[in-house]
Amino acid sequence: MTTTDVERLHRALSDVDFPAGKDDLVTHAERAHADQDTIRVLRAMPPVHYSNMAEVERSVPLGPEREPADQAAQRRMHTHPGLSEQNKDTPGHPIADEVGENRGS
């Protein structure tokens, strides 16, 4: 999976006026001569309008050097449609969590 980091993302989008659409973000990154990984993750984002940089950060896969808690928070706080299921934290079944198994109900 292609990733970027917060620093490269901020460098690529330093002159963006929010709100901005996905295409605007990709165009700004290309004009800023961002690295190919950063451009790829921006192209892979859901095609919606982003209100601020925090929404963009939550919508792209950031590098593995992030703490697991930060990665989980990114997945949990992501509000845009189109995020693959593997990148979402999904709660377990409440009965299975309490009893330890799902009794087929």
Buried (B, 14 or more C-beta within 10 A) or exposed (E): EEBBBBEBBEBBBEEBEBEBEBEBBBBBBEEBEBEEBBBBBBBBBEEBEBEEBEBBBBBBBBEEEBEEEEBEBBBEEBEBEEBEEEEEEEEEEEEEEEEEEEEEE
